[in-house]
Amino acid sequence: MEEAEEARRGRGAALDLALREDLDLFSLDDLADRIGFLEAEITRCRAQMATKAAGREAADALFRKPED
């Protein structure tokens, strides 16, 4: 059980580090690249959210009590 908690705490660690970086050290090109990577990650997250929402809707439909 403790291992699962460790893994859960590790999720998002890279993002947490990225949010703390000093942006003054980045060039304009570096910042543009960073924005591109972040936008791609947002797109990836939204796609995963849509997949999970569809799975939840399917489960809800399967286990929903029939209406009288």
N, C-alpha and C positions, 0 to 999 in steps of 0.2 A: 504494500500500500504506500509505503514511503517513497518507493521508486516512482510511482505514478505522480505523486505530488512534486517530486524533483523535475520530472519531465514537463509537467504543466508550468512550473515556474520558469523553465528555460524557453518556453514558447514566447516569441516576440522579443527575445533578448537582443537580437541583432538590430531590430527596429528601435528598441530603447537606446542602444548605443548610438545609432545614426541620428536620433533626435537630439542627442547631447553634443554632437560634433560642432566645433566652432566653424561656422560658415564663412567667417572672414578669411579663412585660409584657402578657400576654394576660388579658382579662376571663374570667369564667366562661362567658359566652355564646360568646366567641371560642374558648375551649378545647373547648366542646361541639361547635361547628361544625368545628373541626379534627379532632376524633375522628370525626365523621361523614364527613368527606372521606377520612380515612385508612382507615376501615372500608370505604368504597366502593372505594377503591383496592385494598385487600386482596381484595375480592370480584372485582374486575376481573382482578387478577393470578391468582387461583385459576382463574377461567374460562379465561384464556389458557393456564395450565399444563395444564388438562384437554384443551384443544384440541390442544396440542402433544403431549401424551402419546398421544392417540388417533391422531395422525398418525404418531408413532413406532411405535406398535403395528401400524398398517396397513403401514408400510414393513417392519417386522420380519417380519410374516406373509408379505409378498410375496417378500422376499429370503431367508427362512429355508431352510436346506437340508432337503430332505425326510428324514424319519426312516426308517431301514431297518426 
